[in-house]
């Protein structure tokens, strides 16, 4: 068995973030390793153990995340 793909989910509290989290719960090959929402402050922690980050934030927030 292969290790699960670890996903950092940015925008976790939104509609798409919640949908993705539900999908990862149903798939043993995926795992949310960290999540972040605009009101949280631990972005680095959400990204620390991830293999990939998926960003479902809005346009304003993504500019902040990218820097």
N, C-alpha and C positions, 0 to 999 in steps of 0.2 A: 504494500500500500504506500502510495506517495504522500508526502506531507501536504497538508492543506495550504492553499495559496492564502497568504495573510494580507488582508485588505484594510487599509486605513480609509475610513469613511468620513469625508468632509461634508458637512451639511447633514449630519445624522438626524437632526430633529425634524427635518422637513419631510414632505410627502414621499419624494423619491428616495431619500436616505432611509426612511422607515421601510419602504418596499424592498430595497436592496438588503437591508438587514434581515428581513423575513426570508428572502431567497437564500441568503447564506446559511441561515439556520437549517434550511431544508437540504442543503448540499454538503456532504462530508468532505468534499474537496475544496471548500471555501471556508474561511473563518475571518471574522472581523477582529483584527488585532488591536485596533484603536479607533475611536470615533471623536469627532470634534464638531461643535456647533459655534456659531458666532459669539454666543455669550460665554463660552468656555475660554480658558486662557492657556490650556496645555496642548497647543498644536504640536510642539516638538515631541511630546509624549505620545500623541496619537500616531505620529509618523515613525517613531523609533523602531518598531519591530516589523514594519510592513514590508511586503514584497512589492506592493503597488498601492497607489492612492487613487481613489475615485472621488472627484469633486462635484458635489451637487449644490454648491453655494450659489449665491446670486453674483452678478457681474461686479458689483462693488466689492464684495468680500473676496472674490477670487484675485483681485488685484493686490489685496493685502496679503493673501496666502502666498502668492507668487514671489513676494519680496523677502 
